[in-house]
Amino acid sequence: MRSSARHKRFKLKSEINVVPYIDVMLVLLIIFMVTAPMLNANVDVNLPQANAKSLHDKKDPVIVSVDSQGQMYLTLGTEKKEPIDADALKVKVSAFVQQNPDVSVLVAGDRDGKYQGVYQVLALLQQAGVAKVGLMSAPESGNPNGRP
């Protein structure tokens, strides 16, 4: 009898105590509620200047320029910069890259232009079959505010 009474008194529970987990969950909820509004802060970005090394390529790169109005210009190798539309850009760059697969393709966006123009050029270059695209920037002028 003694062993059965002892066995009933020290019976193991197979339940999980969830109270500590609820406490941790509430603390995490409060932390996320406090930090979430801080993540949506807008940041002014001034991209065109960088203190990066210049690329030294053996071949002249293909340069697609976008001015502040969104007009595209194409420079193939040593040729002059010429205005171009979207369809002609795809055709010419695709043909040039197929002939010279190792050539660098660079996009030069105007500092005061809209990002939409640069994004459109990147999409057109992808459709033309260009695997790698670089973004051009001007070297830093040393001014603290970035303006010349």
Sequence and secondary structure as in RCSB ss.txt:
>XXXX:A:sequence
MRSSARHKRFKLKSEINVVPYIDVMLVLLIIFMVTAPMLNANVDVNLPQANAKSLHDKKDPVIVSVDSQGQMYLT
LGTEKKEPIDADALKVKVSAFVQQNPDVSVLVAGDRDGKYQGVYQVLALLQQAGVAKVGLMSAPESGNPNGRP
>XXXX:A:secstr
 HHHHHHHHT        HHHHHHHHHHHHHHHHHHHHHT       SEE       SS  EEEEE TT  EEEE
ETTS  EEE HHHHHHHHHHHHHH TT  EEEEE TTS HHHHHHHHHHHHHTT    EE  EE  S TTS  
